[in-house]
Amino acid sequence: MHWDRLFEDLEGQLAAEWEAERAVLDAESERLRIARLGLRTRLRRFEHDAALVGLRLADGERRSVRVRVVGADWIAAQPSDVGGALIVPLSAITGVETTHGALLATLEDAVLPTDELRGRMTLGFLMRDLARRRTPLHVALRDGERLHGTVDRAGADHLDLAVHDAGQARRADAVRAFRIVPFDALVSARMDGAVF
């Protein structure tokens, strides 16, 4: 009888040690999984859930938006206060404010629908398309300057902007200046009336 209790006690200790070791391994595995999460992946969850988030930008602006598209190095969002679409390079995002539940949801290991084409579209690709369409933009730069104009062309890391007044078409007599804008200087570009 004495031996039975001893073996039961040893079995209980062994089981408890196995459970503790498995809990440590599970916690470490979860930490490693989260360590591999990128901002783009978490933003895709906001896109999927159509959650309203507070986007903090490099120029100090805070915009309440719904993320609509996540590209390779940019997002397109729908601002809640004005119409149109807001294009923001990922490098210009200084923070994303949301509810605790929505924040935790971005950590979940959910399988989201993939759009390989959107995931490969860079900011340069998008700006070249806007140049082709002659889409006027409200442009915000990191130094606080605000411009309005039309993208004439876009390179790998910059765009050429024909600066003109809002509401005017990009005509030679309406253009006040031409500006090369490095993508690193771009905080946002807003299109009036456009929705992704």
C-alpha positions in Angstrom: 0.0 0.0 0.0 2.8 2.4 0.9 4.5 1.7 -2.5 1.3 2.5 -4.4 1.0 6.0 -2.8 4.7 6.6 -3.6 4.3 5.7 -7.3 1.1 7.7 -7.5 2.9 10.7 -6.0 5.8 10.3 -8.5 3.4 10.0 -11.4 1.7 13.2 -10.3 5.0 15.0 -10.0 6.1 13.8 -13.5 2.8 14.8 -15.1 3.0 18.3 -13.4 6.5 18.8 -14.7 5.5 17.7 -18.2 2.6 20.2 -18.1 4.9 23.0 -16.9 7.4 22.3 -19.6 4.8 22.2 -22.3 3.3 25.5 -21.1 6.8 27.1 -21.3 7.3 25.7 -24.8 3.9 26.9 -25.9 4.6 30.4 -24.5 8.0 30.5 -26.3 6.4 29.3 -29.5 3.8 32.0 -29.3 6.4 34.7 -28.6 8.4 33.5 -31.7 5.3 33.6 -33.9 4.4 37.1 -32.8 8.1 38.2 -33.3 7.7 37.2 -37.0 4.6 39.3 -37.5 5.1 42.4 -39.7 3.1 45.6 -39.6 1.8 44.8 -43.1 0.3 41.6 -41.8 -1.4 43.3 -38.9 -2.8 46.1 -41.2 -4.2 43.4 -43.5 -6.3 42.2 -40.5 -7.7 45.7 -40.1 -8.5 45.7 -43.8 -10.2 42.3 -43.5 -12.3 43.4 -40.5 -13.0 47.0 -41.9 -12.2 48.3 -38.4 -12.1 52.0 -37.8 -8.6 52.9 -36.6 -6.7 56.0 -35.7 -3.7 56.4 -38.0 -0.9 58.5 -36.7 1.3 59.9 -39.4 4.9 61.2 -39.6 3.8 64.8 -39.9 1.9 64.7 -36.6 -1.5 64.3 -38.2 -4.0 61.8 -36.7 -6.6 60.4 -39.2 -9.6 58.2 -38.4 -9.7 55.7 -41.2 -10.8 52.3 -42.4 -8.0 50.4 -44.1 -9.2 49.4 -47.6 -6.1 48.1 -49.4 -2.7 47.0 -48.2 0.0 47.1 -50.9 3.6 46.1 -50.7 4.8 49.3 -49.0 1.6 51.4 -48.7 -2.0 51.4 -47.6 -5.1 53.0 -49.1 -7.6 54.0 -46.4 -11.0 55.7 -46.4 -11.0 58.7 -44.1 -14.0 59.0 -41.8 -14.1 62.9 -42.0 -13.7 63.6 -45.7 -14.4 61.7 -48.9 -12.0 60.1 -51.1 -9.1 57.8 -50.5 -5.9 58.3 -48.5 -2.7 56.7 -49.7 0.0 56.3 -47.0 3.4 54.8 -47.3 4.0 52.3 -44.5 7.1 54.3 -43.6 5.0 57.3 -42.8 2.8 55.5 -40.2 4.0 56.3 -36.7 1.2 54.5 -34.9 -2.2 52.8 -35.2 -4.7 53.4 -32.5 -7.6 50.9 -32.0 -9.6 49.1 -29.4 -7.9 46.4 -27.3 -10.0 43.7 -28.9 -9.1 44.8 -32.4 -5.4 45.0 -31.4 -5.5 41.4 -30.1 -7.3 40.3 -33.3 -4.4 41.4 -35.4 -2.2 38.9 -33.4 -4.4 35.9 -34.2 -3.1 33.3 -36.5 -6.0 33.6 -38.9 -5.7 32.7 -42.6 -6.7 35.8 -44.5 -7.6 35.8 -48.2 -4.5 36.6 -50.2 -4.3 39.0 -53.1 -0.9 38.3 -54.5 -1.1 41.2 -57.0 -1.9 43.8 -54.4 0.8 42.4 -52.1 3.4 43.0 -54.9 2.2 46.5 -55.9 4.7 49.0 -54.7 4.1 52.7 -54.1 5.9 53.5 -57.3 3.6 51.1 -59.3 0.5 52.9 -57.7 1.9 56.3 -58.5 2.6 55.4 -62.1 -1.0 54.3 -62.4 -2.2 57.6 -61.0 0.1 59.5 -63.4 -1.4 57.5 -66.3 -4.9 58.4 -65.1 -4.0 62.1 -64.5 -5.5 61.9 -61.0 -5.1 65.1 -59.0 -3.8 64.6 -55.4 -3.6 66.5 -52.1 0.0 65.7 -51.0 1.3 66.0 -47.4 5.0 66.0 -46.9 7.1 65.2 -43.8 8.2 68.8 -43.3 4.5 69.8 -43.0 4.2 71.3 -46.5 0.9 70.7 -48.3 0.7 70.6 -52.1 -1.9 69.9 -54.7 -1.1 68.7 -58.1 -1.0 65.9 -60.6 1.6 63.2 -60.8 3.4 63.5 -64.2 5.6 60.4 -63.7 6.9 58.2 -61.0 10.3 56.5 -60.7 11.5 53.8 -58.3 11.7 56.1 -55.3 10.2 59.4 -56.3 7.5 61.1 -58.2 7.3 64.3 -60.4 4.4 66.5 -59.3 2.9 69.3 -61.4 1.7 71.7 -58.7 -1.6 73.5 -59.4 -4.6 74.7 -57.5 -7.3 72.3 -56.4 -10.2 72.2 -58.7 -8.1 73.1 -61.7 -7.2 70.6 -64.4 -3.5 70.0 -65.0 -3.0 72.4 -67.9 0.3 74.2 -68.8 -1.1 77.6 -67.8 -2.5 76.2 -64.5 0.8 74.6 -63.3 2.7 76.9 -60.8 5.7 74.6 -60.3 7.2 71.2 -60.9 8.4 69.2 -57.9 10.4 66.0 -57.5 9.0 64.4 -54.4 11.0 61.5 -52.9 8.7 58.7 -51.6 10.6 59.0 -48.3 9.3 62.6 -47.9 5.7 61.6 -48.7 3.3 61.3 -45.7 0.1 60.9 -47.6 -1.7 61.6 -50.9 -5.4 62.0 -50.9 -7.6 61.6 -53.9 -11.0 63.4 -53.9 -14.0 61.2 -54.6 -12.0 58.0 -55.2 -12.7 54.9 -53.2 -10.7 51.6 -53.3 
